[in-house]
Amino acid sequence: MGFQQLSSRQAHALFDILTHHETYAEIQALKDPTTVSDFEVPGESKKPDGSASPLLQILLHKFIFVLPGLGDVAPDFWTNVKDLVVALAQGNLSESYDKGSIGIRKTLSTATASIVEYVSRGCLGGYPRHTEQKERKYDTSDPDDVVAAWDEFLQQIIYGDMLAKLFAKAAETDKLSEHEPLVQAAHEYAFTILGSFLHYIIVISPRGQSILPLLTKAHNLAPYFMIRQTLKLGNAASMLNAMVKLILAKMNMSTVTSWFGGQPSDSGMNLMQQIISTVLGSDSSELKKRASAIEKDKDAPTKEHLALLKAYGSKSNEEQRKDRSESESQPESIVNAILTSSSNTKGPSEYQHKLALEYLAIQLAIRDREELIGGLCRHSPDLLTSSIRTVIPAYDPIIRGLHQAYDLSGGVSDLENFLNDLISVSTVKTKSGETKPPSVEDFCRLLQKHQGSSHRFIHQVLKNNKDLSQRYYDYAIHAAKQYTQQTERAIDDESTGTAAAGDFTPHLESLFSSLSEADRSKVLGEIDNHAEYLFTLTHSSVQSMKTVIHHLAEGESDIQRGPGMYLSRWQTLMDETPITPATPSGPLRSGKSESVRDATTVDIDGKSKGDAANLGKVDDSDAAPPDASNTVRLLIPGFQDVLRGVIGK
């Protein structure tokens, strides 16, 4: 067969396919307790058979385990964190397929995957290097300058002395206007991307308006005044001790009775857990009202059927997978699969089946919240509290440094004000019967309004605590080095602006060369199509960025789809999610189906909180990703083996 080189365009497309698939597969696998237990953490011996999640393991080694503070924690911390995640995974939280809608967990996991895949490609292949454009002048109101500034900024971060200049200048001033024009333009780019992300997750994503009430409840329950007063204590040791007591102390009867040999206080809940329990518990109460209304409906499914649907959430993962597999293979609704496998009675009518689907979704949502409360707030031993207590000693020097350098009480006020404005901006307004969702520009302006508080924080810390400044500067240098290309590769494909897959190109060419001629032909066709797809997404994202920058300069506000290729990849992951048929016997649906989008916008109170039609308009503007099934099937196993060899290097 022989060795075969790939063009820059082909290698980049192949790299994108493999990292995209592997990242999401590994994040999905975190719901399996065995996968979580398999993770290598500091203090544990290396697994002889290699990691089942090599890509995530690489990122943990390169960025997380060496974070200031986390690099100094006791091994017990990582053991507690793993045990906590395993406990949550053992709760067997529900699948979107069964609920007939895209859940919050699916929304957040797909969002995480769409971002992590870009980080992974950068640290595996490196950032392509080009000649610095030191003479260019940048104007933050010029869209072309802003787009060009971001690439030049990253060039100087990774290959130049930009980090040193940034830290030095931020220690001198908290005013963005006093930084060089390149930094100001790159800052504009970053804030536009962040504003676009916030807009997408809260406004555009089908679960966004359901996430907002959870944020609002937690925000309203947070004891900001007590936290501010505690942080005002002049002595750092007293302040830290008081904060630990405020957040982690379990003030209940079990605390009192433990003094007399009664039940230990570990069984109670601290303030943080009370907030979690209250927010999730209020959701459960609303859901139980809806379930009760269905049970009382004169045309409701039989009591036997309702009991079977209610019990489904408590089935083992294997039993649920069996019912799910039966539903997909027929195809038939998950309700039909559950009832036919457990009951010989007559099936529900069309109307009863519709109620049964809703009832199952409600019961699964109730159980999810109960399992989360159990794992985070009522688990024995209390893994969440013990994890936080274990990490505090490692962060003690950092917290003391922050206390000495910055007014933490004022910082909490800044955070509270930002969340107040975020909730206000995120709320869909209705005027004269017309619903107007907030725009991307609204979120960008929100960030611009509050950017001064973050700039003050950075300035005060860098100015007033040189040890802390040096510690984070060293970490920033370490993180930037992870994106350095060891072998410089010319950018020979201007349509993508990439140098193939950077340092990872030889690995990809080796994997590709190991295929038969017939398989190579299949893979080449798919990666050529994927290259066109990526070019389309890149062009669309750049144009969107320029439009938003222009609108911000002109004071306009009407964009409902901001820049960022990752947004398209994120939406695609949600759209491809398989969903149960809506009828007893009928075709499988997906996250893109209109009925699924309508169901996903329904909040816990049964009312629609979002605009599925608006989502459809936004999503229809995206190019559909081409099929890459042969590439994934043929090359992912070898790709995983290569990744396992990279872990820890």
C-alpha positions as CSV (number, residue, x, y, z in Angstrom):
1,M,0.0,0.0,0.0
2,G,2.8,2.4,0.8
3,F,2.9,5.8,2.7
4,Q,0.6,8.4,1.3
5,Q,0.7,12.1,2.1
6,L,-2.4,14.2,2.6
7,S,-2.8,17.8,1.4
8,S,-3.0,20.5,4.1
9,R,-6.8,20.8,3.4
10,Q,-7.3,17.0,3.7
11,A,-5.2,16.6,6.9
12,H,-7.0,19.4,8.6
13,A,-10.4,18.0,7.7
14,L,-9.4,14.5,8.9
15,F,-8.1,15.9,12.1
16,D,-11.4,17.8,12.6
17,I,-13.5,14.6,12.0
18,L,-11.5,12.4,14.4
19,T,-11.2,15.0,17.3
20,H,-14.9,16.0,16.9
21,H,-16.1,12.4,17.2
22,E,-13.6,11.4,19.9
23,T,-14.3,14.4,22.2
24,Y,-18.1,13.9,22.2
25,A,-17.8,10.1,22.6
26,E,-15.5,10.5,25.6
27,I,-17.8,13.1,27.2
28,Q,-20.8,10.9,26.6
29,A,-19.0,8.0,28.2
30,L,-18.7,9.9,31.5
31,K,-22.2,8.7,32.4
32,D,-20.6,5.3,32.8
33,P,-19.2,4.8,36.4
34,T,-16.5,2.4,35.0
35,T,-15.2,5.1,32.6
36,V,-14.9,7.6,35.4
37,S,-13.1,5.1,37.7
38,D,-10.7,4.5,34.8
39,F,-9.3,8.1,34.8
40,E,-5.7,8.5,36.0
41,V,-5.3,11.2,38.6
42,P,-2.3,12.4,40.6
43,G,-1.3,9.9,43.3
44,E,-2.6,6.8,41.4
45,S,-0.5,4.3,39.4
46,K,-0.7,4.3,35.6
47,K,-3.3,2.0,34.2
48,P,-1.6,-0.9,32.4
49,D,-4.1,-1.1,29.6
50,G,-4.3,2.6,28.8
51,S,-7.1,5.1,29.3
52,A,-10.6,4.7,27.9
53,S,-10.7,8.5,27.6
54,P,-7.3,9.4,26.2
55,L,-8.2,12.8,24.8
56,L,-9.7,14.1,28.0
57,Q,-6.8,12.5,29.9
58,I,-4.3,14.5,27.8
59,L,-6.1,17.8,28.6
60,L,-6.2,17.0,32.3
61,H,-2.5,16.4,32.3
62,K,-1.6,19.5,30.3
63,F,-4.0,22.0,31.8
64,I,-5.9,20.9,35.0
65,F,-3.5,18.9,37.1
66,V,-0.9,21.7,36.9
67,L,-3.3,24.6,37.7
68,P,-2.0,26.8,40.6
69,G,-3.5,25.4,43.7
70,L,-4.7,22.1,42.2
71,G,-1.2,21.0,41.6
72,D,-0.6,21.1,45.3
73,V,-3.8,19.3,46.6
74,A,-3.6,16.1,48.6
75,P,-4.3,12.9,46.6
76,D,-7.5,12.5,48.7
77,F,-9.0,15.4,46.8
78,W,-8.8,13.6,43.4
79,T,-10.1,10.4,45.1
80,N,-13.1,12.3,46.5
81,V,-13.8,14.0,43.1
82,K,-13.7,10.6,41.3
83,D,-16.0,9.0,43.9
84,L,-18.4,11.9,43.6
85,V,-18.6,11.7,39.8
86,V,-19.0,7.9,40.1
87,A,-21.8,8.4,42.5
88,L,-23.6,10.7,40.1
89,A,-23.0,8.4,37.2
90,Q,-24.5,5.5,39.3
91,G,-27.7,7.5,39.6
92,N,-28.3,6.6,35.9
93,L,-29.8,9.9,34.9
94,S,-32.3,9.9,32.1
95,E,-31.6,10.0,28.4
96,S,-33.1,12.5,25.9
97,Y,-34.3,9.6,23.8
98,D,-36.7,8.5,26.6
99,K,-37.9,12.0,27.5
100,G,-38.8,13.0,23.9
101,S,-36.8,16.3,24.2
102,I,-33.3,17.6,24.5
103,G,-32.5,17.8,28.2
104,I,-30.3,20.3,30.1
105,R,-27.6,17.7,30.6
106,K,-27.5,17.0,26.9
107,T,-27.4,20.7,26.1
108,L,-24.5,21.3,28.5
109,S,-22.5,18.1,27.5
110,T,-22.8,19.0,23.7
111,A,-21.7,22.6,24.5
112,T,-18.7,21.3,26.4
113,A,-17.7,18.9,23.7
114,S,-17.9,21.6,21.0
115,I,-15.5,23.8,22.9
116,V,-13.2,21.0,24.2
117,E,-12.6,19.7,20.7
118,Y,-11.0,23.0,19.7
119,V,-8.7,23.0,22.7
120,S,-7.7,19.4,22.0
121,R,-6.8,20.2,18.3
122,G,-4.7,23.1,19.4
123,C,-2.6,21.3,21.9
124,L,-2.2,18.2,19.7
125,G,-1.3,19.9,16.5
126,G,-0.2,23.3,17.7
127,Y,-1.1,26.7,16.4
128,P,0.3,27.5,12.9
129,R,3.0,30.1,12.9
130,H,3.4,33.0,10.5
131,T,5.4,36.2,10.3
132,E,4.3,38.7,12.9
133,Q,2.6,41.9,11.5
134,K,4.1,44.3,14.0
135,E,3.6,47.4,11.8
136,R,-0.2,46.9,11.3
137,K,-2.5,49.4,13.1
138,Y,-5.8,48.0,14.5
139,D,-9.1,49.8,14.9
140,T,-11.7,48.2,17.2
141,S,-14.5,49.5,15.1
142,D,-13.2,48.0,11.9
143,P,-14.4,44.4,11.6
144,D,-11.5,43.4,9.4
145,D,-9.0,44.7,11.9
146,V,-10.7,42.9,14.8
147,V,-10.7,39.5,12.9
148,A,-7.0,39.9,11.9
149,A,-6.1,41.1,15.4
150,W,-7.2,37.9,17.1
151,D,-4.8,35.7,15.0
152,E,-1.9,38.1,15.5
153,F,-2.7,38.2,19.2
154,L,-2.5,34.4,19.5
155,Q,0.7,34.4,17.4
156,Q,2.4,36.8,19.9
157,I,0.9,34.9,22.9
158,I,2.3,31.6,21.8
159,Y,5.5,32.5,19.9
160,G,6.2,36.0,21.1
161,D,6.4,38.1,24.3
162,M,2.8,39.2,24.5
163,L,2.1,37.5,27.8
164,A,5.0,39.4,29.4
165,K,3.7,42.7,28.0
166,L,0.1,41.9,29.1
167,F,1.0,41.1,32.7
168,A,3.3,44.2,32.9
169,K,0.7,46.6,31.5
170,A,-2.2,45.1,33.5
171,A,-0.1,45.7,36.7
172,E,0.3,49.4,35.7
173,T,-3.3,50.1,34.7
174,D,-6.9,48.8,34.8
175,K,-7.9,50.8,31.7
176,L,-8.2,48.8,28.5
177,S,-7.7,52.0,26.5
178,E,-4.1,52.2,27.7
179,H,-3.1,48.8,26.2
180,E,-1.8,48.7,22.6
181,P,-4.4,48.7,19.8
182,L,-3.7,45.0,19.0
183,V,-4.7,44.0,22.5
184,Q,-7.8,46.2,22.4
185,A,-8.9,44.7,19.1
186,A,-8.3,41.1,20.3
187,H,-10.2,41.9,23.4
188,E,-13.2,43.0,21.3
189,Y,-13.0,39.7,19.3
190,A,-12.9,37.6,22.5
191,F,-15.8,39.5,24.1
192,T,-17.9,39.1,20.9
193,I,-17.3,35.4,20.9
194,L,-18.2,35.2,24.6
195,G,-21.3,37.3,24.1
196,S,-22.3,35.0,21.2
197,F,-21.9,32.0,23.4
198,L,-24.0,33.4,26.2
199,H,-26.7,34.4,23.7
200,Y,-26.7,30.9,22.2
201,I,-26.9,28.9,25.4
202,I,-29.6,31.1,27.0
203,V,-31.6,32.3,24.0
204,I,-31.1,30.1,21.0
205,S,-30.6,26.6,22.5
206,P,-33.9,25.0,23.2
207,R,-33.2,24.5,26.9
208,G,-31.9,28.0,27.4
209,Q,-35.0,29.6,28.8
210,S,-35.3,26.6,31.2
211,I,-31.7,27.1,32.4
212,L,-32.5,30.7,33.2
213,P,-35.0,30.0,36.1
214,L,-32.4,27.7,37.7
215,L,-29.8,30.5,37.6
216,T,-32.3,33.0,38.9
217,K,-33.4,30.8,41.9
218,A,-29.7,30.1,42.8
219,H,-28.9,33.8,42.5
220,N,-31.8,34.8,44.7
221,L,-30.8,32.3,47.4
222,A,-27.1,33.2,47.5
223,P,-26.3,35.1,50.7
224,Y,-24.4,37.9,49.1
225,F,-24.6,40.2,52.1
226,M,-23.3,37.7,54.5
227,I,-20.5,36.8,52.1
228,R,-19.5,40.4,51.7
229,Q,-19.4,41.0,55.5
230,T,-17.3,37.9,56.0
231,L,-14.8,38.9,53.3
232,K,-14.4,42.4,54.9
233,L,-12.6,40.8,57.9
234,G,-9.0,42.2,58.0
235,N,-7.3,39.1,59.1
236,A,-6.9,36.6,56.3
237,A,-7.0,33.5,58.5
238,S,-10.1,34.7,60.3
239,M,-11.8,35.5,57.0
240,L,-11.0,32.2,55.5
241,N,-12.2,30.3,58.6
242,A,-15.4,32.3,58.6
243,M,-16.1,31.7,54.9
244,V,-15.6,27.9,55.4
245,K,-18.0,27.9,58.3
246,L,-20.6,30.0,56.3
247,I,-20.5,27.8,53.2
248,L,-19.7,24.4,54.6
249,A,-21.0,24.3,58.2
250,K,-24.0,22.0,58.7
251,M,-26.2,23.9,61.0
252,N,-29.1,21.5,61.9
253,M,-30.2,19.2,64.7
254,S,-27.7,16.6,63.6
255,T,-24.9,19.1,64.4
256,V,-26.2,19.5,67.9
257,T,-27.0,15.8,68.6
258,S,-23.5,14.8,67.4
259,W,-22.1,16.5,70.5
260,F,-24.1,14.0,72.6
261,G,-23.1,10.9,70.7
262,G,-26.0,11.1,68.2
263,Q,-26.0,11.0,64.4
264,P,-22.9,12.6,63.0
265,S,-23.2,16.1,61.3
266,D,-22.0,14.6,58.0
267,S,-25.6,13.6,57.4
268,G,-26.9,17.1,57.3
269,M,-26.6,19.8,54.5
270,N,-24.5,22.9,54.5
271,L,-25.5,26.2,53.0
272,M,-24.3,25.4,49.5
273,Q,-26.1,22.1,49.6
274,Q,-29.2,23.8,50.9
275,I,-29.3,26.0,47.9
276,I,-28.8,23.1,45.5
277,S,-31.5,21.1,47.2
278,T,-33.9,24.0,47.4
279,V,-33.6,24.9,43.7
280,L,-33.9,21.3,42.5
281,G,-36.6,20.5,45.1
282,S,-38.8,23.4,43.9
283,D,-38.5,22.0,40.4
284,S,-39.6,18.6,41.6
285,S,-42.7,20.0,43.3
286,E,-43.8,21.7,40.1
287,L,-43.2,18.5,38.1
288,K,-45.2,16.4,40.7
289,K,-48.2,18.8,40.2
290,R,-48.1,18.1,36.4
291,A,-47.8,14.3,37.0
292,S,-50.8,14.5,39.4
293,A,-52.9,16.3,36.8
294,I,-52.2,13.6,34.3
295,E,-53.1,10.9,36.8
296,K,-56.4,12.7,37.5
297,D,-57.3,13.1,33.8
298,K,-60.5,11.2,33.0
299,D,-58.9,9.8,29.9
300,A,-55.5,9.0,31.5
301,P,-53.7,5.7,30.9
302,T,-54.5,2.9,33.2
303,K,-53.0,2.8,36.7
304,E,-51.0,-0.2,35.7
305,H,-49.5,1.6,32.8
306,L,-48.7,4.7,34.8
307,A,-47.1,2.5,37.5
308,L,-44.9,0.8,34.8
309,L,-43.9,4.2,33.4
310,K,-43.1,5.6,36.8
311,A,-40.9,2.5,37.6
312,Y,-39.0,2.8,34.4
313,G,-36.5,5.3,35.8
314,S,-35.5,2.9,38.6
315,K,-34.7,0.1,36.2
316,S,-31.1,-0.8,35.7
317,N,-29.1,0.8,32.9
318,E,-29.0,-2.6,31.1
319,E,-32.8,-3.0,31.3
320,Q,-33.4,0.5,30.0
321,R,-31.0,0.0,27.1
322,K,-32.9,-3.2,26.2
323,D,-36.2,-1.2,26.1
324,R,-34.5,1.6,24.1
325,S,-33.0,-0.9,21.7
326,E,-36.4,-2.5,21.1
327,S,-38.0,1.0,20.5
328,E,-35.3,1.9,17.9
329,S,-35.4,-1.5,16.1
330,Q,-39.1,-1.7,15.6
331,P,-39.4,1.4,15.5
332,E,-41.9,2.1,18.2
333,S,-42.2,4.7,20.9
334,I,-40.3,4.1,24.2
335,V,-43.7,4.0,25.9
336,N,-44.8,1.1,23.7
337,A,-41.6,-0.7,24.3
338,I,-41.9,-0.3,28.1
339,L,-45.5,-1.4,28.3
340,T,-45.3,-4.4,25.9
341,S,-42.2,-5.8,27.7
342,S,-43.9,-5.6,31.1
343,S,-47.7,-5.9,30.6
344,N,-50.1,-8.1,28.6
345,T,-52.9,-5.6,28.9
346,K,-54.3,-3.6,25.9
347,G,-52.1,-0.7,24.8
348,P,-53.1,2.9,25.3
349,S,-55.3,4.9,22.9
350,E,-53.8,7.7,20.8
351,Y,-54.6,10.3,23.4
352,Q,-53.5,8.1,26.3
353,H,-50.2,7.5,24.5
354,K,-49.6,11.2,24.2
355,L,-50.2,11.6,27.9
356,A,-48.1,8.6,28.6
357,L,-45.1,10.1,26.8
358,E,-45.5,13.3,28.8
359,Y,-45.9,11.4,32.1
360,L,-42.8,9.4,31.5
361,A,-40.8,12.5,30.7
362,I,-42.1,14.1,34.0
363,Q,-41.3,11.1,36.1
364,L,-37.8,10.9,34.6
365,A,-37.2,14.6,35.3
366,I,-38.4,14.2,38.9
367,R,-36.0,11.2,39.4
368,D,-33.1,13.1,37.9
369,R,-33.5,15.9,40.4
370,E,-33.8,13.5,43.3
371,E,-30.7,11.6,42.2
372,L,-28.7,14.9,41.9
373,I,-29.9,16.0,45.4
374,G,-28.9,12.5,46.7
375,G,-25.5,12.5,45.1
376,L,-24.6,16.1,45.9
377,C,-26.4,16.8,49.1
378,R,-27.3,13.6,50.9
379,H,-24.6,11.1,50.0
380,S,-22.9,9.4,52.9
381,P,-20.1,10.1,53.2
382,D,-20.5,13.7,52.0
383,L,-18.1,13.6,49.0
384,L,-18.9,17.2,47.9
385,T,-18.1,18.8,51.2
386,S,-15.0,16.6,51.8
387,S,-13.7,17.5,48.3
388,I,-14.0,21.2,49.1
389,R,-12.5,20.9,52.5
390,T,-9.5,18.9,51.0
391,V,-8.8,21.5,48.4
392,I,-8.9,24.6,50.7
393,P,-5.4,24.0,52.3
394,A,-3.9,23.9,48.8
395,Y,-5.6,27.2,47.9
396,D,-4.8,28.8,51.3
397,P,-1.8,30.8,50.0
398,I,-3.7,32.0,46.9
399,I,-6.8,33.1,48.9
400,R,-4.5,34.9,51.4
401,G,-2.8,36.6,48.5
402,L,-6.1,37.7,46.9
403,H,-7.3,39.0,50.3
404,Q,-4.2,41.1,50.6
405,A,-4.2,42.4,47.0
406,Y,-7.9,43.0,46.3
407,D,-11.2,44.0,47.9
408,L,-12.9,40.7,47.7
409,S,-16.1,42.1,49.2
410,G,-16.3,44.6,46.3
411,G,-15.7,41.8,43.9
412,V,-18.7,39.9,45.2
413,S,-20.8,43.0,44.7
414,D,-19.5,43.2,41.1
415,L,-20.5,39.6,40.5
416,E,-24.0,40.1,42.0
417,N,-24.5,43.2,39.8
418,F,-23.4,41.3,36.7
419,L,-25.7,38.4,37.4
420,N,-28.6,40.8,38.0
421,D,-28.0,42.4,34.6
422,L,-27.4,39.0,32.9
423,I,-30.8,37.7,34.1
424,S,-32.5,40.9,33.0
425,V,-30.9,40.9,29.5
426,S,-31.6,37.2,29.0
427,T,-35.3,37.4,29.7
428,V,-37.4,37.3,26.6
429,K,-39.5,40.5,26.5
430,T,-43.1,40.7,25.2
431,K,-44.4,44.1,24.0
432,S,-47.8,44.7,22.4
433,G,-48.2,40.9,22.0
434,E,-44.9,40.7,20.1
435,T,-42.1,38.6,21.5
436,K,-38.6,40.0,21.0
437,P,-35.7,37.8,22.1
438,P,-32.5,39.5,23.1
439,S,-29.8,39.8,20.4
440,V,-26.1,38.9,20.3
441,E,-25.3,42.6,20.5
442,D,-27.2,42.9,23.8
443,F,-25.0,40.3,25.4
444,C,-21.8,41.9,24.0
445,R,-22.9,45.2,25.4
446,L,-23.6,43.5,28.8
447,L,-20.0,42.3,28.8
448,Q,-18.7,45.7,27.8
449,K,-20.6,47.3,30.6
450,H,-19.1,45.0,33.3
451,Q,-15.6,44.5,31.8
452,G,-14.2,47.2,34.1
453,S,-14.8,45.1,37.2
454,S,-12.7,42.2,35.8
455,H,-10.0,44.6,34.6
456,R,-9.8,46.1,38.2
457,F,-9.5,42.7,39.7
458,I,-6.6,41.7,37.4
459,H,-4.9,45.0,37.9
460,Q,-5.1,45.0,41.7
461,V,-3.9,41.4,42.0
462,L,-0.9,41.9,39.6
463,K,0.0,45.2,41.2
464,N,-0.3,44.3,44.8
465,N,0.9,40.6,45.0
466,K,4.0,39.8,42.9
467,D,4.2,36.2,44.1
468,L,0.7,35.5,43.0
469,S,1.3,37.4,39.7
470,Q,4.4,35.3,39.0
471,R,2.6,32.1,39.8
472,Y,-0.2,32.7,37.3
473,Y,2.3,34.1,34.7
474,D,4.2,30.8,34.9
475,Y,1.0,28.9,34.4
476,A,0.0,31.1,31.4
477,I,3.4,30.5,29.8
478,H,3.0,26.8,30.4
479,A,-0.5,26.8,28.8
480,A,0.7,28.8,25.8
481,K,3.6,26.3,25.2
482,Q,1.1,23.5,24.8
483,Y,0.0,25.2,21.5
484,T,3.6,25.6,20.1
485,Q,4.3,23.7,16.9
486,Q,7.5,21.8,17.3
487,T,7.9,21.5,13.5
488,E,7.1,24.6,11.6
489,R,4.7,24.0,8.7
490,A,3.9,26.4,6.0
491,I,0.3,27.5,5.6
492,D,-0.2,26.3,2.0
493,D,-4.0,26.4,2.0
494,E,-5.3,29.9,2.4
495,S,-8.9,28.8,2.2
496,T,-8.7,27.2,5.7
497,G,-5.7,29.3,7.0
498,T,-4.3,26.1,8.6
499,A,-1.1,24.2,8.3
500,A,-2.7,20.8,7.9
501,A,-2.9,19.2,11.4
502,G,0.4,20.7,12.6
503,D,2.5,18.3,14.6
504,F,-0.2,15.7,14.4
505,T,-0.1,15.5,10.6
506,P,2.4,12.6,10.5
507,H,0.2,10.5,12.8
508,L,-2.8,11.1,10.5
509,E,-0.9,10.2,7.4
510,S,0.4,7.0,9.0
511,L,-3.1,6.0,10.0
512,F,-4.5,6.8,6.5
513,S,-1.6,4.9,4.8
514,S,-2.5,1.8,6.8
515,L,-5.8,1.5,5.0
516,S,-6.5,-0.6,1.9
517,E,-6.9,1.2,-1.4
518,A,-10.7,0.7,-1.3
519,D,-10.9,2.2,2.2
520,R,-8.6,5.1,1.3
521,S,-10.9,6.0,-1.5
522,K,-13.9,6.0,0.9
523,V,-12.1,8.1,3.4
524,L,-10.8,10.6,0.9
525,G,-14.2,11.3,-0.5
526,E,-15.5,12.0,3.0
527,I,-12.7,14.2,4.1
528,D,-12.8,16.2,0.9
529,N,-16.6,16.8,1.5
530,H,-15.8,17.7,5.1
531,A,-13.1,20.2,4.0
532,E,-15.8,22.0,2.0
533,Y,-18.1,22.0,5.0
534,L,-15.4,23.5,7.2
535,F,-14.7,26.2,4.6
536,T,-18.4,27.1,4.6
537,L,-18.6,27.3,8.4
538,T,-15.4,29.4,8.6
539,H,-16.8,31.9,6.0
540,S,-20.1,32.1,7.7
541,S,-18.6,32.7,11.2
542,V,-16.2,35.4,9.9
543,Q,-19.1,37.2,8.2
544,S,-21.2,37.0,11.3
545,M,-18.3,38.3,13.4
546,K,-17.9,41.3,11.1
547,T,-21.6,42.0,11.2
548,V,-21.8,42.0,15.0
549,I,-18.7,44.3,15.2
550,H,-20.2,46.7,12.8
551,H,-23.5,46.7,14.7
552,L,-21.8,47.3,18.0
553,A,-20.0,50.3,16.5
554,E,-23.2,51.7,14.9
555,G,-25.5,50.9,18.0
556,E,-27.6,48.4,16.1
557,S,-29.0,45.2,17.7
558,D,-30.8,42.5,15.7
559,I,-28.4,39.5,15.2
560,Q,-29.8,36.2,16.4
561,R,-26.8,34.0,15.4
562,G,-23.4,35.2,16.4
563,P,-20.0,34.1,15.3
564,G,-18.2,30.9,16.3
565,M,-17.8,27.7,14.2
566,Y,-18.3,25.8,17.5
567,L,-21.9,27.0,17.7
568,S,-22.7,25.1,14.4
569,R,-20.9,22.0,15.7
570,W,-22.8,22.2,19.0
571,Q,-26.2,22.6,17.3
572,T,-25.3,19.6,15.0
573,L,-24.6,17.4,18.1
574,M,-28.0,18.3,19.5
575,D,-29.8,17.9,16.1
576,E,-28.3,14.4,15.7
577,T,-29.6,13.2,19.1
578,P,-32.0,10.2,18.5
579,I,-35.4,10.7,20.1
580,T,-38.3,8.2,20.6
581,P,-41.1,8.1,18.0
582,A,-44.0,10.3,18.9
583,T,-46.6,7.5,18.0
584,P,-46.9,3.9,19.1
585,S,-45.4,2.8,15.8
586,G,-43.6,5.4,13.7
587,P,-40.3,6.8,12.6
588,L,-37.5,7.7,15.0
589,R,-37.1,11.4,15.6
590,S,-34.1,13.6,16.2
591,G,-33.2,16.8,18.0
592,K,-34.0,18.6,14.8
593,S,-37.6,17.3,14.6
594,E,-40.1,20.1,15.0
595,S,-42.1,18.2,17.7
596,V,-38.9,17.6,19.6
597,R,-38.0,21.3,19.5
598,D,-41.5,22.2,20.7
599,A,-41.2,19.7,23.6
600,T,-37.8,20.9,24.5
601,T,-39.0,24.5,25.0
602,V,-41.5,23.3,27.6
603,D,-40.4,24.2,31.1
604,I,-41.1,22.3,34.4
605,D,-44.4,24.2,34.8
606,G,-45.6,22.9,31.4
607,K,-45.4,26.2,29.7
608,S,-43.3,26.9,26.6
609,K,-40.2,29.0,27.5
610,G,-38.6,29.7,24.2
611,D,-39.1,30.0,20.5
612,A,-38.7,26.8,18.6
613,A,-39.5,28.6,15.4
614,N,-36.7,31.1,15.9
615,L,-34.3,28.2,16.6
616,G,-35.4,26.5,13.3
617,K,-34.7,29.7,11.4
618,V,-31.2,30.1,13.0
619,D,-30.3,26.4,12.5
620,D,-31.5,26.3,8.9
621,S,-28.8,28.8,8.1
622,D,-26.1,26.2,8.8
623,A,-24.7,23.9,6.3
624,A,-25.5,20.2,7.1
625,P,-22.4,18.2,8.0
626,P,-21.5,15.5,5.4
627,D,-21.4,11.9,6.3
628,A,-18.1,10.7,7.8
629,S,-19.1,7.3,9.1
630,N,-16.4,5.4,7.2
631,T,-13.7,7.6,8.4
632,V,-14.8,7.2,12.0
633,R,-15.2,3.5,11.7
634,L,-11.9,2.9,10.1
635,L,-9.6,5.3,11.9
636,I,-10.9,6.0,15.4
637,P,-9.4,2.9,17.0
638,G,-5.9,3.8,15.6
639,F,-6.5,7.4,16.6
640,Q,-7.2,6.4,20.2
641,D,-4.0,4.3,20.3
642,V,-2.0,7.3,19.2
643,L,-3.6,9.5,21.8
644,R,-2.8,7.0,24.5
645,G,0.9,7.3,23.6
646,V,0.7,11.1,24.1
647,I,-0.8,11.1,27.6
648,G,1.6,12.6,30.1
649,K,4.1,13.9,27.5
